[in-house]
Amino acid sequence: MPAADDLILLEQAAHEAGQIALRHWRRDPQVWDKPDGAGPVTEADLAVNAHLERLLREARPDYGWLSEESPDDPARLAFEHCFIIDPIDGTRAFIDGQTGFSHSLAIARGHEIIAAVVHLPAQDLTYAAQEHGPALLNGAPILASHHGFDGADVLTGMPGLDPVHWRGVAPPIKRSFRPSLAWRLCLVAEGRFDAALTVRPAWEWDIAAGALIARRAGCLASDLSGQPLRFNTPSALNDGLIVARQGLHDDMLAAMTPRL
């Protein structure tokens, strides 16, 4: 199946997901806490996930399925292609009535992402990319910034500035934050911020779509050892994340405490 056809499917699915989410947004949705401190989940997350799984798996029955809100089935590892889905990325923002939540939809072929969509329905923003095409925002091409290390505006949580990750010295960067990790990668792709950093393990569903969009906008996307990100893996985890243009990416990696 051509990646262009897959991208059309993902865009359709993302917009339908947005319509479902907005029916619950700012309307006091039911909320539960996941086991083991895994964070909250709402009735909207579950409704979106059920719709996406039905729509996408009926359209591509020979693709595997990995979603934050579905029990993981190791059978996905045997498929050449696999959907990697976060029904609502930024659930806490969604619960609080903020606009910075997104739907993150991607398709992996082997361990590489070949089609990706990140949709923010409350802001009417749709980021998209396929493996050999440009990164797009609402259909228009976007490109990452060329900012250097000093003074770079980096999207990261508070742990990202801890000197323990920077050879004991705080990095010369400005920290910014947005609630959806998928959206952070898209904001770097758009050039509104210079880099995104995650020093904690990164779930595939949070980063799969945004990583391809950022790469097609001119960024490198790696784990904290500088190794390429891999998807549809048994653990569904990568060891952190650095996303930026090559010069800034390399400077950040060189300044960080080496991984064991």
Secondary structure, 3 states (H helix, E strand, C coil): CCHHHHHHHHHHHHHHHHHHHHHHCCCCCCEEECHHHCCEEEHHHHHHHHHHHHHHHHHCCCCEEEECCCCCCHHHHHCCEEEEEEEEECHHHHHCCCCCCEEEEEEEECCEEEEEEEEECCCCEEEEEECCCCCEECCEECCCCCCCCCCEEEECCHHHHCHHHCCCCCCCEEEECCCCHHHHHHHHHHCCCCEEEECCCEEHHHHHHHHHHHHHCCCEEECCCCCECCCCCCCCEECCEEEECHHHHHHHHHHCCCCC
